Amino acid sequence: MEDVSPKTQMAKIRNFEKGFMATHLINIGNKVGVFDKLNEKKEEGATVADLATELGVHEPYLKFWCQTAYHFELLDCDDQGKFKLQPFLDEILGDKTHFRNYMANITMDVDLFGVGFGETHEFFKTGEKYETFAEPEISRIAYETTKNIYLAFLFMIFPKNEYLKELLDKGIKFLDIGCGDGNLIIQLANAFVNSEFVGVNPDVHGVDMAKSTISQLGLEGRVTVDSIGGEKLTYMDEFDMVSMVVTLHEIPPDIRESVVEKAYQALKSGGYLMILDFPYPSSLEDFRNPMYEYGIMDQFYETAIGTVHLNNNEQNELITKVGFKDIQRMPVGKGMFDFITATK
Ligand SMILES: C[S@@+](CC[C@H](N)C(=O)[O-])C[C@H]1O[C@@H](n2cnc3c(N)ncnc32)[C@H](O)[C@@H]1O
């Protein structure tokens, strides 16, 4: 720590407070449609009056919102009073189809974690747990944040692991444990038309969402989903690949080993286990290493749902214990994730 003074410490805390305000400001802007509108008008910009009329919002409030967004350097303004999104924020906060769009995470921060944090301080006294995915809306908000993960498989993981892509191209059976709303297996089914996909997830709302997309896309012949936890699987030597995507950390510690064991049993001999998850520190020192930021944040906001992240050694031990061999690990997305493969 360098030059620590009351002033720098106060500035640090103020900065956290400003981040809190900015996150809420972005969420409010999203809810009233300002980011969509400013993205639509990204070339010419819009005055507060125009925005208020077109969005049907209260102009005096919107004026303060725009001025504050200008303060946070989310917006710029020209000499005619037209506000515009700052460079690249049309992608990050505007166009929701852009792979870089981050609005789903802001929504999850405020609407899920913000609400949860307000209640869970009581759980810190008792160790009680929050019920995960209790309502369809919670599942919808949560899976919106992972909807682009399939792009990491197509453009970061497979190009560096050609053998996986070749197998999928040829035609294999693929099981996704903790399949969320089925997005990964649905997108992979679109990309690899010779392969068959099965997804399982104890979250019934996620499975319902998956079923509806599968039937909309007419993929019933090659993609199926079931609302069971990985610990209840009974497959034996059936699959060529089994994945767990941002799921291993979320499986309750008391059943985690049994899920990995069922994954092992489900695979054919020579089949591949693929795990994508956040790296997590193994020493206190590393809790200040920025490469673990995602894992550290995830552990914090999922504490009261019973999540306990595993570090690299703990993951390796678990995978080896159930019989997997040849564990390989590579960073994905500038270190946001570790991609781990192991063979049966
Ligand atoms: C962060 S979500 C990721 C979901 C999905 N893989 C995605 O990328 O969108 C973690 C998932 O783990 C699932 N999960 C929790 N316990 C599980 C278990 N025992 N077996 C299988 N999945 C489980 C949750 O229901 C949730 O869908």
The ligand as an SDF file (V2000), in Angstrom:
LIG
                    3D

 27 29  0  0  0  0  0  0  0  0999 V2000
  -24.5370  -19.6570  -13.2030 C   0  0  0  0  0  0  0  0  0  0  0  0
  -25.7210  -20.8430  -13.6900 S   0  0  0  0  0  0  0  0  0  0  0  0
  -25.0750  -21.2790  -15.2610 C   0  0  0  0  0  0  0  0  0  0  0  0
  -26.1120  -21.9230  -16.1110 C   0  0  0  0  0  0  0  0  0  0  0  0
  -25.6990  -22.2450  -17.5370 C   0  0  0  0  0  0  0  0  0  0  0  0
  -24.6460  -23.2270  -17.5990 N   0  0  0  0  0  0  0  0  0  0  0  0
  -25.3290  -20.9760  -18.2570 C   0  0  0  0  0  0  0  0  0  0  0  0
  -24.1520  -20.8590  -18.6560 O   0  0  0  0  0  0  0  0  0  0  0  0
  -26.1920  -20.1180  -18.4190 O   0  0  0  0  0  0  0  0  0  0  0  0
  -25.3740  -22.2370  -12.6640 C   0  0  0  0  0  0  0  0  0  0  0  0
  -26.3250  -23.3790  -12.8800 C   0  0  0  0  0  0  0  0  0  0  0  0
  -25.9720  -24.4650  -12.0070 O   0  0  0  0  0  0  0  0  0  0  0  0
  -27.1640  -25.1520  -11.7620 C   0  0  0  0  0  0  0  0  0  0  0  0
  -27.0140  -26.1160  -10.6710 N   0  0  0  0  0  0  0  0  0  0  0  0
  -27.0470  -25.9030   -9.3460 C   0  0  0  0  0  0  0  0  0  0  0  0
  -26.9760  -27.0770   -8.6820 N   0  0  0  0  0  0  0  0  0  0  0  0
  -26.8970  -28.0530   -9.6170 C   0  0  0  0  0  0  0  0  0  0  0  0
  -26.8370  -29.4840   -9.5780 C   0  0  0  0  0  0  0  0  0  0  0  0
  -26.8520  -30.1370   -8.4270 N   0  0  0  0  0  0  0  0  0  0  0  0
  -26.7860  -30.1460  -10.7410 N   0  0  0  0  0  0  0  0  0  0  0  0
  -26.7920  -29.5110  -11.9130 C   0  0  0  0  0  0  0  0  0  0  0  0
  -26.8650  -28.1510  -12.0200 N   0  0  0  0  0  0  0  0  0  0  0  0
  -26.9130  -27.4470  -10.8840 C   0  0  0  0  0  0  0  0  0  0  0  0
  -28.1320  -24.0260  -11.4640 C   0  0  0  0  0  0  0  0  0  0  0  0
  -29.4820  -24.4460  -11.5150 O   0  0  0  0  0  0  0  0  0  0  0  0
  -27.7750  -23.0400  -12.5700 C   0  0  0  0  0  0  0  0  0  0  0  0
  -28.5560  -23.2280  -13.7030 O   0  0  0  0  0  0  0  0  0  0  0  0
  1  2  1  0
  2  3  1  0
  2 10  1  0
  3  4  1  0
  4  5  1  0
  5  6  1  0
  5  7  1  0
  7  8  2  0
  7  9  1  0
 10 11  1  0
 11 12  1  0
 11 26  1  0
 12 13  1  0
 13 14  1  0
 13 24  1  0
 14 15  1  0
 14 23  1  0
 15 16  2  0
 16 17  1  0
 17 18  1  0
 17 23  2  0
 18 19  1  0
 18 20  2  0
 20 21  1  0
 21 22  2  0
 22 23  1  0
 24 25  1  0
 24 26  1  0
 26 27  1  0
M  CHG  2   2   1   9  -1
M  END
$$$$
